[in-house]
Amino acid sequence: MEISRRKDICAEWMNQWPVLFVTFKDVQDLDFSDAYAQLAYTISDLCMEHTYLLDSDRVDDIDKERFLELNKGSASKAAVKSGLFLLTRMMRRHYGKAVILLIDEYDVPLAKANEHGYYDPMLNIMSGLLSKALKTNPFIKFSIVTGCLKIAKESIFTGTNSFVSNSVSEERYSGTFGFTEKEVHG
């Protein structure tokens, strides 16, 4: 509610940019095949939320065909890896503005893959998907990536750059996340 009092920030940001939100919380299973199917379903479900793009006269017909393959769940692994990139491109063309890309629980697929013994193939898929969506993507304004595991620049995000890593345990966020000392002893 505090930010709503800042009219200058609201005028600049509120309802000014298209937003693409994806969560990878359900991309997990006991083997790679089933976990990958969950990922393909997640991308397909994301397409379902944006079917209006198929009616846009600003979106390329070839992109619409690729979108339909993702939507139907019949896309190749290469197409799934490019799914977020494709959606940001289509949204950018439709809205005429760069897209804010929000990625939640980026780490779940890899944590579960490590736990169940299929880390390498899942790393290949997730690093390809995130690299394509984040590195030099001209269709995004910026992206926010969240997860429980700290982002290590030498791991899944080697194909990206310009990361600013923030942790809720940092002193500068002490009044933002959790309870302040005053609230605890209040």
N, C-alpha and C positions, 0 to 999 in steps of 0.2 A: 504494500500500500504506500510505502514511503516514496517509491519512485513515481507514483502517479501525481505526486505534488510537484515534480520537476517537469513543468510544461515544455521546457526546451528539449529535454531528452525524449519525451513522449512524441512531440511533433516531428523530431528527426527519425525516430525508430518505430514507433507503434503503428502497426498495419502499413508499413512502408516497403517491406521486403517480403518476397515469397519465402516460405520456410519448408524445408524437407526434413522430417523427423523419422529416424529409424532406430529401433532398439534390437539388439542381438541377444536379448535375455533368453530366448527360446531356442537358440541355435546350439543345441547340445543333445547328445545321445550316447549310446554305448559303443557305436562304431561310426566310422567316417561316412559311410553311405547314408545312414539315417540322419546324421548331423548335417550333411550337405543338403539332403532333402529338406530339412528344416530351414536352412539358409535360402534355398531356392523358393520355398514357400513364403518366407519373410519378404523377399524381394517381390514376389508375385502379389502378396497382400498389400505391399506399398503401392504397387501399380494400380490395384483396385481403388485405392484412395484418390488416385489422380487420373481416372479415366476421362475426365473433362479434357485432358490434353489431346485425346483422339479427335475431338471436334474442333481443335484450334487450327485456323488457317495459317498460322505463323509457324507451325511445327512441320518439319520435313516428313514426307511420306515414308521414307526409308526408316526414320526414327520411329514412326508409328508402327511399322511392321515389326521392328525389333521389340518395341514396347509390348505388342500383342503376344509375342513369343514368351517374354518374361511373365506377362499377366497370366497366360495359359499354363505356365510351368513347363513349357516345352523347349526352353532356351538351352543352348550349349553352356558348358562351364565358362567358356570365354565370355559369353554374353552375360552370365550371372556376375562375373568379375567386373564387368563394365556397367552393371545395372544402375548404380548410384550416379555414375558419370552421365549415363544416358538420361536419367530423370532430371538431373540438374540442367543439362543442355536443353531438354524439352521445356522445362519450366522457365528457363532464361529467355528462350525464344517466345514463349507464350506471354509472359508478363512484361518482357522488355526490361527486366531488372535482374541483377545478380541474385542468386539464391543463398540464403543462410542454411547451412547444412548442420543438423544436430544429430550426433551419433551417440547413442546411449548403450552402455554395457558392452563396449567394444571387446572387452577381455573375456567374456563368458565362453565364446566358442573355443578360444585357445586354452583356457583353464580346464575346461571339460575334456578337450582333446588330449591334453597332457595327462590328465587323470585316467583316461581310458585307452591310452596308447596309440592315438592317431594324430599326434601333434604335427608332424611334418606335412602331411597332405592338407590339414586344416590351415596351417601357417601359409602354405602356398596360396590357397584360395583367399584367405582373409587379407594377406599382405597385398595381393593383386587387387582386390576390391577396394581397399582403403587407399592404396597408392594411386590408383586411377581416379578415385573420387577426390583426393586431397592434394596431390602434387601437381602444381601448375594447372589446376583446373580453372579455366578462364570464366566459367559459368557460376562460380561461387563468390560471394562477398567475403565470407569467412566461415569457419566451421568450429564447432565446439564438440569435443570428444570426451565422453565420461566413462569411467569404469573404476573398479576397486583397485586394480593393479596399477602401479605407477608406470607411466609411459617411459620406456627406455628407448632412446633415440637409436640404439644399435639393434633393435629387435624388429617387430612387425612394421614399424614406421620408417624403415631405412629408405623407402622410396618417397618420403615426404621431407619437408624442411619447414623452417620458420615456426616451430612449435614454441609455445609458451606454456610451460607446465605449472599448474597451480594445484595445491593440495589444501583440503579443508583443515588440515592440522597446522597450517602456517599462521603465524601470529597476526598477520594483517586480516585474516578472516575470522578471528576469534569472536568478534561481535556479530558475525553473520551466520555461522553454522553452530548449532548446539546452543548452549546456554552461556551467558556471560557470568563472571564472578558475582556480580551484583544480583543477577537473577537467581543464582543458586542459593545465596545467603540472604536474599531479599527480605 
